[in-house]
Amino acid sequence: MKLSERKDSITPQLKTVKSIILTAIRIVAVTVLYFVTFVVVSGALLSTAAPQPAPEEAASALLALFVVSIISAAVWSYVLLRSRWAGWKLIVSMIVVFYGVNTLMPQIETAYFVTRLPPGMLPRLFIAGAIMAVIFVPLAVLILGKRRSQTNEPRSRVKIPPVTLMAKLSLIVIAYVIIYFTFGYFVAWRSPAVREFYGGGELTGFISQITTVLRDEPLLFLLQAVRALLWTACAVPVIRMMKGEWWEAGLDVALLFAVTSAQLLLPNPLMPPEVRMAHLLETVTSNFLFGWLVVWILRSIRNEH
């Protein structure tokens, strides 16, 4: 083999290695960005509204935040890098999605279930999430090199008849309510710590539990129906912007829905560790499954490409 031919065969390999290293460096930078942004925003808005942890608890919280930052940065980097969109279109849509899955969806549940919040804590949680979104997303897009599109984005759109759309949304709502209460009972409610925390009694069977909730808290079913539609609204931009087949978009949405639960790794004075871990297992699995189902049901809305 001639020297010139050998160089030609090595060059693509070097480019691949260089690309992998550059991507890894970018993801590390996004991880640092997530960590720093979370610390600064939380310190500015939430530290005065919540009880201050002991030094050993603070160290544990920082370690947990580091883990959460790695997981969150990896998922968001994966989604952003695989997007066909770029620039302001990607930034604006992902700010909405980031705020929706990271703050709006979990804090709606906080507002409903947690009644022992310190004064002013709940609105600060929503504001902190918004600030986190508008800082993290644009900088992450810039770091990952998605400021400008490198391909011509297709303009075709798939129109779904209103009746079909309503049927799909109804199926999504029904699926979410079933998943929510099934995982809630068979995963979270199985924990004695969870039942004690929420003032529940002994296990009485799934049907009996659902009947009791329907009788005592019928608004909870309506709340979860609304949350199902909000989850779907967060999924639609991701479904439309992702490269590849529908199941690849399904993986992206499932990961985004599941990664919001990583915040339960963070110690907080409002929820005991046993309760947090039970909810972590419950929400990671149920949100991941629901993300797949949403994309499968709405796979026809993807742009043709």
C-alpha positions as CSV (number, residue, x, y, z in Angstrom):
1,M,0.0,0.0,0.0
2,K,1.3,3.4,-1.0
3,L,1.9,6.0,1.7
4,S,-0.8,8.3,0.2
5,E,-3.3,5.5,0.1
6,R,-2.5,4.7,3.8
7,K,-3.1,8.3,4.8
8,D,-6.4,8.4,2.9
9,S,-7.6,5.3,4.8
10,I,-6.5,6.7,8.2
11,T,-8.0,10.2,7.7
12,P,-11.7,9.1,8.0
13,Q,-10.8,7.2,11.2
14,L,-9.1,10.2,12.7
15,K,-12.0,12.4,11.8
16,T,-14.4,9.9,13.6
17,V,-12.2,9.8,16.7
18,K,-11.9,13.6,16.6
19,S,-15.7,13.9,16.3
20,I,-16.3,11.5,19.2
21,I,-13.8,13.4,21.5
22,L,-15.3,16.8,20.5
23,T,-18.8,15.5,21.3
24,A,-17.7,14.1,24.6
25,I,-16.1,17.4,25.6
26,R,-19.3,19.3,24.6
27,I,-21.5,16.9,26.7
28,V,-19.1,17.5,29.7
29,A,-19.5,21.2,29.2
30,V,-23.3,20.8,29.1
31,T,-23.1,18.9,32.3
32,V,-21.1,21.6,34.0
33,L,-23.6,24.2,32.6
34,Y,-26.5,22.3,34.1
35,F,-24.8,21.9,37.5
36,V,-23.8,25.6,37.7
37,T,-27.1,26.9,36.5
38,F,-29.0,24.7,38.9
39,V,-26.8,25.8,41.9
40,V,-27.0,29.5,41.0
41,V,-30.7,29.7,40.3
42,S,-31.7,27.5,43.3
43,G,-29.3,29.4,45.6
44,A,-30.8,32.7,44.5
45,L,-34.5,31.8,44.7
46,L,-35.0,28.8,46.8
47,S,-32.4,28.9,49.6
48,T,-34.3,31.5,51.6
49,A,-37.7,29.7,51.1
50,A,-36.5,26.3,52.3
51,P,-34.9,25.2,55.6
52,Q,-31.1,25.1,55.3
53,P,-29.6,21.6,55.4
54,A,-26.8,20.5,57.8
55,P,-23.2,20.5,56.4
56,E,-23.3,16.7,55.9
57,E,-26.6,16.9,54.1
58,A,-25.3,19.7,51.9
59,A,-22.4,17.5,50.8
60,S,-24.9,14.7,50.0
61,A,-27.1,17.1,48.1
62,L,-24.1,18.3,46.0
63,L,-23.2,14.7,45.1
64,A,-26.8,14.0,44.2
65,L,-26.9,17.1,42.1
66,F,-23.8,16.0,40.3
67,V,-25.4,12.7,39.4
68,V,-28.6,14.5,38.3
69,S,-26.5,16.9,36.2
70,I,-24.8,14.0,34.4
71,I,-28.0,12.2,33.7
72,S,-29.9,15.3,32.6
73,A,-27.1,16.7,30.4
74,A,-26.7,13.3,28.7
75,V,-30.4,13.0,27.8
76,W,-30.8,16.6,26.7
77,S,-27.5,16.5,24.7
78,Y,-28.7,13.4,23.0
79,V,-32.0,15.0,22.0
80,L,-30.5,18.3,20.9
81,L,-27.8,16.6,18.8
82,R,-30.3,14.4,17.0
83,S,-32.6,17.2,16.2
84,R,-33.2,18.3,12.6
85,W,-34.0,21.8,13.9
86,A,-31.4,24.4,14.9
87,G,-31.0,28.0,15.9
88,W,-33.9,29.9,17.4
89,K,-36.5,27.4,16.3
90,L,-34.8,24.7,18.3
91,I,-34.0,27.1,21.3
92,V,-37.6,28.4,21.7
93,S,-39.2,25.0,21.3
94,M,-36.8,23.3,23.7
95,I,-37.2,26.1,26.3
96,V,-40.9,25.3,26.3
97,V,-40.3,21.5,26.5
98,F,-37.6,21.9,29.2
99,Y,-39.8,24.0,31.4
100,G,-42.8,21.7,30.8
101,V,-41.1,18.4,31.7
102,N,-38.7,19.7,34.3
103,T,-40.8,22.1,36.2
104,L,-44.5,22.4,35.2
105,M,-45.4,18.8,35.2
106,P,-43.8,17.8,38.5
107,Q,-44.7,21.0,40.3
108,I,-48.4,20.6,39.4
109,E,-48.3,17.4,41.5
110,T,-46.4,19.3,44.2
111,A,-49.1,21.9,44.4
112,Y,-51.8,19.2,44.6
113,F,-50.2,16.7,47.0
114,V,-47.7,18.6,49.2
115,T,-49.5,20.8,51.6
116,R,-46.6,21.6,54.0
117,L,-44.6,23.8,51.7
118,P,-42.9,26.9,53.3
119,P,-44.6,30.2,52.5
120,G,-43.7,31.4,49.0
121,M,-41.9,28.2,48.1
122,L,-44.3,27.0,45.3
123,P,-44.2,30.2,43.1
124,R,-40.5,30.3,43.5
125,L,-40.2,26.7,42.2
126,F,-42.1,27.7,39.1
127,I,-40.0,30.9,38.6
128,A,-36.7,29.1,39.2
129,G,-37.7,26.5,36.6
130,A,-38.4,29.2,34.1
131,I,-35.1,30.9,34.7
132,M,-33.2,27.6,34.5
133,A,-34.9,26.9,31.1
134,V,-34.0,30.3,29.5
135,I,-30.4,30.0,30.6
136,F,-29.6,26.4,30.1
137,V,-31.3,25.6,26.8
138,P,-29.7,28.4,24.6
139,L,-26.3,27.8,26.1
140,A,-26.6,24.1,25.6
141,V,-27.6,24.6,21.9
142,L,-24.6,26.9,21.4
143,I,-22.2,24.4,23.1
144,L,-23.5,21.5,21.1
145,G,-23.0,23.3,17.8
146,K,-26.7,23.5,16.9
147,R,-26.8,27.3,16.3
148,R,-27.2,26.8,12.6
149,S,-28.8,24.1,10.6
150,Q,-26.5,22.0,8.4
151,T,-29.2,20.4,6.4
152,N,-32.2,21.6,4.4
153,E,-35.2,21.0,6.7
154,P,-38.3,19.6,4.9
155,R,-41.3,21.8,4.9
156,S,-44.1,19.2,4.4
157,R,-46.6,18.8,7.1
158,V,-49.0,16.0,7.9
159,K,-52.6,17.2,8.6
160,I,-54.7,15.0,10.9
161,P,-58.5,15.3,10.6
162,P,-60.0,16.8,13.8
163,V,-62.1,13.7,14.6
164,T,-58.9,11.5,14.3
165,L,-57.0,14.0,16.4
166,M,-59.6,14.0,19.1
167,A,-59.7,10.2,19.1
168,K,-55.9,10.1,19.5
169,L,-55.9,12.6,22.3
170,S,-58.7,10.7,24.1
171,L,-56.7,7.5,23.8
172,I,-53.6,9.3,25.2
173,V,-55.6,10.6,28.2
174,I,-57.1,7.2,28.9
175,A,-53.7,5.5,28.6
176,Y,-52.1,8.0,30.9
177,V,-54.8,7.8,33.6
178,I,-54.5,4.0,33.5
179,I,-50.7,4.1,33.7
180,Y,-50.7,6.7,36.4
181,F,-52.9,4.9,38.8
182,T,-51.5,1.5,38.0
183,F,-47.9,2.4,38.7
184,G,-49.0,4.6,41.6
185,Y,-50.7,1.6,43.3
186,F,-48.4,-1.3,42.3
187,V,-45.1,0.6,42.7
188,A,-45.4,3.7,45.0
189,W,-48.4,2.7,47.1
190,R,-46.8,-0.6,48.0
191,S,-44.3,1.3,50.1
192,P,-45.4,1.7,53.8
193,A,-43.5,5.0,53.9
194,V,-45.5,6.4,51.0
195,R,-48.8,5.4,52.6
196,E,-47.8,6.9,55.9
197,F,-46.5,10.1,54.3
198,Y,-49.9,10.7,52.5
199,G,-52.0,9.5,55.4
200,G,-53.1,6.4,53.7
201,G,-54.1,3.1,55.3
202,E,-53.4,-0.5,54.5
203,L,-53.5,-2.0,51.0
204,T,-57.1,-2.8,50.1
205,G,-56.7,-4.0,46.5
206,F,-56.4,-2.0,43.3
207,I,-60.1,-1.8,42.4
208,S,-61.0,-0.9,46.0
209,Q,-58.3,1.8,46.0
210,I,-59.4,3.3,42.7
211,T,-63.0,3.3,43.9
212,T,-62.0,5.1,47.1
213,V,-60.0,7.8,45.1
214,L,-62.9,8.2,42.7
215,R,-65.3,8.8,45.6
216,D,-63.1,11.0,47.8
217,E,-60.9,12.8,45.2
218,P,-62.7,12.8,41.8
219,L,-60.7,15.9,40.8
220,L,-57.6,13.9,40.8
221,F,-58.8,12.1,37.7
222,L,-59.5,15.4,36.0
223,L,-56.1,16.7,37.0
224,Q,-54.3,13.6,35.5
225,A,-56.4,14.0,32.3
226,V,-55.1,17.6,32.0
227,R,-51.6,16.5,32.8
228,A,-51.8,13.9,30.0
229,L,-52.6,16.7,27.5
230,L,-49.8,18.8,28.8
231,W,-47.3,15.9,28.5
232,T,-48.5,15.5,25.0
233,A,-48.0,19.2,24.2
234,C,-44.4,18.8,25.4
235,A,-43.9,15.7,23.2
236,V,-45.2,17.2,19.9
237,P,-42.1,19.4,19.2
238,V,-39.8,16.6,19.9
239,I,-41.7,14.2,17.7
240,R,-41.6,16.6,14.8
241,M,-37.9,17.6,15.1
242,M,-36.3,14.2,15.6
243,K,-34.3,12.4,12.9
244,G,-34.9,8.8,12.1
245,E,-37.9,6.5,12.5
246,W,-40.9,7.0,14.8
247,W,-39.5,4.6,17.4
248,E,-36.3,6.7,17.7
249,A,-38.4,9.8,18.4
250,G,-40.3,7.5,20.9
251,L,-37.0,6.8,22.7
252,D,-36.2,10.5,22.8
253,V,-39.6,11.5,24.3
254,A,-39.5,8.6,26.7
255,L,-36.1,9.6,28.0
256,L,-37.1,13.2,28.4
257,F,-40.3,12.2,30.3
258,A,-38.3,9.9,32.5
259,V,-35.3,12.2,33.2
260,T,-37.4,14.7,35.0
261,S,-37.7,12.1,37.8
262,A,-34.0,12.3,38.4
263,Q,-34.7,15.4,40.5
264,L,-36.1,13.0,43.1
265,L,-32.5,12.0,43.8
266,L,-32.0,15.4,45.4
267,P,-32.5,15.4,49.2
268,N,-35.1,17.8,50.4
269,P,-36.7,18.5,53.8
270,L,-40.3,18.0,52.4
271,M,-40.1,14.4,51.4
272,P,-38.4,11.5,53.3
273,P,-35.8,9.5,51.3
274,E,-37.9,6.3,51.3
275,V,-40.8,8.3,49.7
276,R,-38.6,9.9,47.2
277,M,-37.1,6.6,46.1
278,A,-40.5,5.0,45.8
279,H,-41.7,7.9,43.6
280,L,-38.5,7.8,41.6
281,L,-39.0,4.1,40.6
282,E,-42.7,4.8,39.9
283,T,-42.3,7.9,37.8
284,V,-39.2,6.8,35.8
285,T,-40.9,3.6,34.7
286,S,-44.4,5.1,34.1
287,N,-43.2,8.2,32.3
288,F,-40.8,6.2,30.1
289,L,-43.7,3.9,29.0
290,F,-46.1,6.8,28.5
291,G,-43.5,8.7,26.4
292,W,-43.3,5.7,24.0
293,L,-47.1,5.4,23.8
294,V,-47.6,9.1,23.0
295,V,-45.2,8.9,20.1
296,W,-46.7,5.7,18.9
297,I,-50.2,7.2,18.9
298,L,-49.1,10.5,17.3
299,R,-46.4,9.1,15.0
300,S,-48.4,10.3,11.9
301,I,-47.7,13.9,12.8
302,R,-44.0,13.6,12.0
303,N,-42.8,15.7,9.0
304,E,-42.1,13.6,5.9
305,H,-38.4,13.3,5.2
